[in-house]
Amino acid sequence: MLETVCREAENVLLDQCFFSFNGTDFNAFMKILDAPVKDNPALYKLMKRKAPWE
């Protein structure tokens, strides 16, 4: 049972992490990933908040 649950959890994660691109799309994707990170005040504020369960 545990093996099945672990395998299914792995499949869910792989479905969310696997990307398939043609050459042009891959280059565009890599360009976005390589771009400098922009400041995001809303994200910074969210990360500074204490989690409700803490």
Rosetta blueprint (number, residue, H / E / L):
1 M L
2 L H
3 E H
4 T H
5 V H
6 C H
7 R H
8 E H
9 A H
10 E H
11 N H
12 V H
13 L H
14 L H
15 D H
16 Q H
17 C H
18 F L
19 F L
20 S L
21 F L
22 N L
23 G H
24 T H
25 D H
26 F H
27 N H
28 A H
29 F H
30 M H
31 K H
32 I H
33 L H
34 D H
35 A L
36 P L
37 V L
38 K L
39 D L
40 N L
41 P H
42 A H
43 L H
44 Y H
45 K H
46 L H
47 M H
48 K H
49 R L
50 K L
51 A L
52 P L
53 W L
54 E L
